[in-house]
Each structure stands twice: as C-alpha cells, then as structure tokens.
Amino acid sequence: MSSARKSRSGGRPSKSSTEKSTGEQLGLRQLVQKRILEDVFQQAGEKHPGWKVLIVDEPSMKVLSAAVGMYDIMERKVTIVENLDKKRAPFPDMGAIYLLDPNPASISKMIEDFSGPTALYGDAVFVYLLGRLSNELLDQIKNCRHLLKRIKGLVEINVDFLAKEERAFTLDMRDAFTSFYLRKSGNSVENKIADRLVTVCATLNEYPHIRYKQTSASSTKIANLFKRKMDDFVAQNSTWWYHGGPSKSSSGSAKRDRGVLLLLDRADDCLTPLMHDFTYQSMVHDLLKMDGDRITFQMEAADDANETEAKDVLLDERDKLWVELRGKHIAAVIETLSSRIRDIMSSNTGSNLSGGGGNMSLSQMASALKALPEYREVMSKLSQHMHLSHECMDVFRRESLIDLSELEQTLATGKDDEGGSPKLSDLIDQVDDFLIRIKTAKDRLRLILITTISQGGLRSQDRRRLMNSAELTRKDIRTLNSLELLGLNIFSSSAADTKNKLVSMITSMASAGIVDDDGEYAASRYVPALKPILEQLCTNELSMEDFPSVMPMPDMGPSPASSSARSSRSGRGSAKKDAGASARPATAAASVRKKAGGPSSKWAKSSGEESRAASGTTRFTGGRNIVFMLGGMSYAEIRHVREVSQKMGREIIVGSTDFITADDFLEDLTALGVDEE
C-alpha cells in the first residue's frame, strides 16, 4: 500500500499538466478530459493491459459524462460501465477501475465487493477518487485484506466538480442555497465547497490569490477555509506546480502569472436570476423542459414526414453549433439557422433538388435536404436547433414576453426604451395590469419579486395592491418575505426614499455599468451587476476595500485591458434610439434589428453599430481569473463572463454551486420562506 499512499499525496506529476510546455491554454473541460483519459485509463492500461470493468457512483458518473464520451472509454479497453449502487455480475477474470466520490457510502460499497467468499473482480484493482480521501476511510480500505492485495493504484485525481463548459463549472450542490442563509448546516457545506474548489485549482495548476466580497459572511468564511485547505494541498504535493510559481524540474516553467480566485455571493444580486433574457441558452433553460443538459422533444420522423418521434438532444460542448449559438440573441439564432439552410439550398446540389429553393419554406427545404447523404448530419443539427429556437419563440409569443420584458427592463434600469424615467406610480399601475393578465401563480410571483427587488422595497399600500392582484398564497407570501433573510428590503423605508428611488437608482446603475445604453438590443438594456465587477477584475481596478484579499497581494498596476475597458464604458450612452413607431416581429425569422430609416421594434438594436463580440481564442494575457458565485449563477451571467473574457483578452473561469434558472431561484427562495408577521 506504500505506493498507493505515495500516489494519493501527489507523488507522481500529472501527465495532463502540459499547458506550460506548449503555450496552449486549454479549457477546463479539456483539462478534465486529459486528466481522466491519461491519469485514469492510460495509467491503468499501462499496469494492466487486459480488458477491465469501470465502476462508478452517481457523483463520478456526472463528472465522467460532462467531460468524456463513452467511445473514449471503450477505446481504452473498458468493456462495461457499472453502477456501484446496483447489483452487479461478477467478472473474476477482469481488472476493475473504481472511479468514486470519496464518501463513506461509496467506499463501503467498494469494500463489500471484496468482503464475501468470492471477490467480484480479478487481481488488478485501480481506485481513483474525485477528491481527498480521509484517513478514516483509508484505514477501512487497509483493513480489507482481499481488496488491499489487489490494489495496483490508489490515486486522488482532483476533479470533484462538473466541467459544464470549457471555462465554466459547477460543484453540483443544488441544495446548498438554504444552508448559507439559514445557518443550519454548521461548517459542512462551506467545507465541502472549499474542498471542491481545491480540486478545481489543482486541475488548473493554480495557487491563486484569494479575494472575496467584504460584506458577505459566507464568502469571507469560505475564503479563509479555502486558504487553509489549499495551503495543505500544496504542502502535501511536492511535485505539483502552479502558474506564477517557481519552476520545477518535472514540469518545466510555468510562464503565466499567478491567478486570482474571487468569491461572490448570490445575495448581492437577487434580481438577475429572475429577469427574462432572450439569448438562446437562457431561453432554452428558462422556457423549455430541460433535464440537466438534456432535452426531449417531438420532431418529424426520419422515414415519414407525417409522423413525429421523440428525440433526445444533449446541449453541451460536444454540439459545436450549440456552442456557437448559445450566447446569441434568439433573433440572431433564427437568422443564422435560416441563412445556413438557404446557403445549402443555393449550392449546386440544393439548386438541382429544388430548382433554386425560392418557392420552398424552410421546413420543406430541411425535409428535402435530409434525403441527401452529404447533408444529412449538418441538416440534422440545423433542424434540431431550428426546432428548439421556434419552440422558444412559441412560448415567447404565447406569454407576451416582449411586453413583460420591457416592463422588467424599465423596473430594473429606471429607464424606458426611449430613455425616459417613468414615475413609480405609473410603474406600479403597469405591474398591476400585468399581474391580472399573467396566467400562472409562479410567473406572477416572479414579477412581484422583480418589482420589490428593483425598487429596494415597496410601500405597504403598493405591496398589498400587487399581492391582491396576484392572488398570492400564504406560501407565496413567505417566499416574498424570504428576501429579508438575504439582506434585502421588502418595504420602502420612507416616503422620501420612494419619491427619489428611481432617480438615485438610475445614477448608481449607470455609474456601475448596469444600464447598457449601447447594448445590441433595446429590450436587453439591463446588465447584471457581475459584468462591471469582471471588467474591473480584468483591469486590476477592482476595489480592495469592497473585495479584499485573504493575504496581501502584489501591486499589479493597471492591466493592458484597462484602456479598452475605459473606452468601452465611456462610449455607453452615446447612441440615440430611433423615435419611430414600435413594431413587433411578424414571424420567427423576421428581422428584429433596427433598420436604417425604418421603424424600430422592442428588439431593435439601440445603436447603429454591429455587435462587437470578439472571436473566440485560447490565448490570453495575464493570469487566470477564477470567479465563483455562492448560491447559483444564471445563464445570462455566464454569457457576460464569456463576452468580457473575449473583449478583455483575459481568461475567466466561472463557477458556482449550481447554474440556475428563474424557477430554480424561486424554489430556493421558497425554501427560505418565513411567515409574515
């Protein structure tokens, strides 16, 4: 067992730590994939070249599925993947690879496989653990003689998180929200978060400077816990290297600057997760029924256009079209998909098929092209995403979200689509009118929450009026009151505050960058509070008073991104909106951008410039910024992270306890609910 003990403390440098020698800056998902394929399957294959069984528990199966395909596993002589929690057939002639979360239940079940009269697997057993194995559980393994003699390797691979995107991860802790604000979990949840963040940094080869939101008790606590645990990890792993650290002979030189970990708190911005966002990824998760990253929908059957069949689609990094489109406005998505189908129809093959395609609808074109082998795969993807985008648009129209979102934008920014500042009484009237028309109780509660949060609380008479119009239940009222546990006001503090609320809100939001007058779409004026924080972090201008560090940080000075960031901010507000009449898109594929000299729509661009999103890159300047949000992060915020990273040329790895929709956040608030006095 001595060699296994050496491995678990990091005695062998990871084969997957190759960034420093090539200069290539791999995404987090790529690093996890390399870690699993090389440090698990390749290492096991070198010691036992025969066929093997892979045994996983639920947490490790999620980690595996997020980063590695089944073909990749089978290619490395794994004949079958088994669930640890289910009854399994014995394979006494095969080796076994256990990939497990190091929790007592999983370790106990593994030991049971070798505690009977006949062991379940052969003489070569490899145990790989997502995170740190406690000494107590290690002792239990040592005490199982039949298992101990078979173990050829016991390694902590440090991937106790889900790499959902190349630069986005979650800790898969959906139920952690209430523990932060009800204070009922002791230190268990905070310790688990700190432990898992250590595995993120170990995978990234980062020993980061640690910063946190000064007013957040949870961020402060986790920052200090993480510091101690990360220090312990570095002390116990003598061959592990980190960016910005000393060179080590086994790893070459780490040329990048030392990274920064910034810990934020969902309680500091409860508005963003509730706002409607009309980019593709946000709409799919908010409006359609998703199961994790998987969605099931009815599509035209491949062999009969008159029949439909259920189709499962996985929306993740392996779908390159999804990756390209997910951050785009839904109007741009439909335009892009329509254009590509028409381009195919304009090709020689397409022209021969339809005589030019001029008189064919998009669905007719898609059906015709499916019959062509050379277009079958690309048309399958285009058709899937055209179907999903149209499903989003169906919900959008059915629920009149264009009008609702305009009200939300005005509430959140204090400015309407023409730049005016409406009176609070007029806004309350509009909210009241919408509450009467909104069909579901959940959506009515969502609008009242947006109104309450955006206005910093409501006058008692306005609150009663809106609650009566919404017909809130006692449970709904407890959910509304739960905002107080997050430090938010649910009542206006004074008449003077109410009178001046919108004026002060506009001023403070504009200075923080939250009102985006130069955004691409007029109905997307609101910008999450996270965006200016990211910009200031990338330019080394983030306030040390508001976001202190656990240990003193070196004076970094302004980054090269500072000038471009200041230029971008100074340009906001310079564009004037067209004063023409408002018009809604007549069809899903209709142009919703402002046309020169033509009428504007509520989806019109608020300036004449095209989108300035930079092309993707894997080469960044400076050190990594790892931004972690306690309590959940919205898909709109993830999009802004990508945009800031591309614009600034700085790498940002974003993570959270979970990625959430408005429904998820409503569930979290409901779990916090307290009785109104």
Summary of the structure (lengths in Angstrom):
residues: 677
radius of gyration: 27.0
end to end distance: 61.1
largest distance: 83.8
contacts: 2205
relative contact order: 0.11
helix: 48%
strand: 13%
